[in-house]
Amino acid sequence: MKLHASAAAGRNAFTAYGADFVAVNGERRTASVVVLPDRVLDWPVASFESLGAAHFAQLAALGAELVLLGTGARLRFPAPALTAPLAAAGIGLEVMDVQAACRTYNILAAEERKVAAALVIG
């Protein structure tokens, strides 16, 4: 599906997504990724099952106020012990499938919110 965002110039936005990819500013990504309004980072997460507390600690250090966790093609919730670094830093966490995370990120980023989309792809 192609998305048409009205993001501010210079801000990252999802422009498409599918079963095994997302596109950020037209660039196709087929591996897990973290997208913030001002940068795109590779995220070394091979699968939902491989998520660990260290991955959430990395997210906590990014300066976002809210993390949208895209858990793949279907919604799955990580154990609270894994997400504890976000809670300790006072960072909100919303869990959804990747497609919903892309759409929600575009809306929040357009509102100039400090949001990060952490997407498990693959």
C-alpha positions in Angstrom: 0.0 0.0 0.0 1.2 3.5 -0.8 0.8 6.2 1.7 0.5 9.9 0.9 1.8 11.9 3.9 1.8 15.6 4.3 4.9 15.5 6.5 7.0 18.6 7.1 10.0 19.0 4.8 13.1 17.3 6.2 11.1 14.9 8.3 11.0 11.1 7.8 7.7 9.6 6.7 6.5 6.2 5.7 5.6 6.2 2.0 4.6 2.6 1.6 4.4 -0.7 3.3 3.7 -4.4 2.5 3.9 -7.8 4.1 7.7 -7.8 4.3 8.8 -4.3 3.9 8.3 -0.6 4.7 9.4 2.4 2.6 10.8 5.5 4.4 10.9 8.6 2.1 10.6 6.2 -0.8 13.5 4.0 0.3 12.5 0.3 0.7 13.5 -1.4 4.0 13.3 -5.2 4.4 14.9 -5.5 7.8 13.9 -4.2 11.2 14.2 -0.5 11.5 13.7 2.4 13.9 12.4 5.6 12.3 12.4 9.0 14.0 11.5 12.3 12.5 15.1 13.2 12.0 16.9 9.9 11.4 16.5 6.3 10.4 18.4 3.5 12.2 19.0 -0.1 11.5 17.6 -2.2 14.4 19.3 -5.6 15.0 16.1 -7.5 15.7 15.6 -10.6 13.6 12.2 -11.5 14.9 9.6 -10.7 17.6 10.9 -13.7 19.6 14.4 -12.3 19.6 13.4 -9.0 21.3 15.3 -8.4 24.6 15.6 -5.7 27.2 18.7 -4.4 25.5 16.6 -3.5 22.4 14.3 -1.5 24.6 17.2 0.2 26.4 18.4 1.3 22.9 15.0 2.8 22.2 15.0 4.6 25.6 18.2 6.4 24.7 16.8 8.0 21.5 15.0 10.9 23.1 11.5 10.0 22.0 8.5 10.7 24.1 6.6 7.8 22.6 7.7 4.5 20.9 5.4 2.8 18.5 6.4 -0.9 18.5 5.4 -2.6 15.2 5.4 -6.4 16.0 5.2 -7.7 12.4 2.1 -8.7 10.5 0.1 -9.3 13.7 -0.2 -7.7 17.1 1.9 -9.4 19.8 2.8 -7.9 23.2 6.3 -8.2 24.6 6.7 -9.2 28.3 6.7 -6.2 30.7 10.2 -7.1 31.9 11.5 -6.5 28.4 9.9 -3.0 28.1 11.0 -1.9 31.6 13.8 0.4 30.3 11.1 2.5 28.5 8.9 2.7 31.6 11.9 3.7 33.8 12.7 6.5 31.4 9.1 7.7 31.3 8.7 6.9 27.7 5.3 5.8 26.4 4.9 2.5 24.5 2.2 1.6 22.0 2.2 -1.9 20.5 0.5 -2.5 17.2 1.2 -4.3 13.9 3.7 -2.8 11.5 1.1 -1.3 9.2 -0.8 0.5 12.0 2.6 1.7 13.4 3.4 3.3 10.0 0.1 5.1 9.8 0.2 6.3 13.4 3.8 7.4 13.1 3.0 9.6 10.1 0.2 11.3 11.9 2.3 12.0 15.1 5.4 13.0 13.2 3.3 15.5 11.1 2.1 17.0 14.5 5.9 17.4 15.3 5.7 14.9 18.2 8.9 13.2 19.5 7.9 9.8 18.2 9.9 6.7 17.2 8.6 3.8 15.2 10.5 0.6 16.1 9.4 -2.0 13.5 10.1 -5.7 13.6 10.3 -6.8 9.9 11.1 -10.3 8.9 
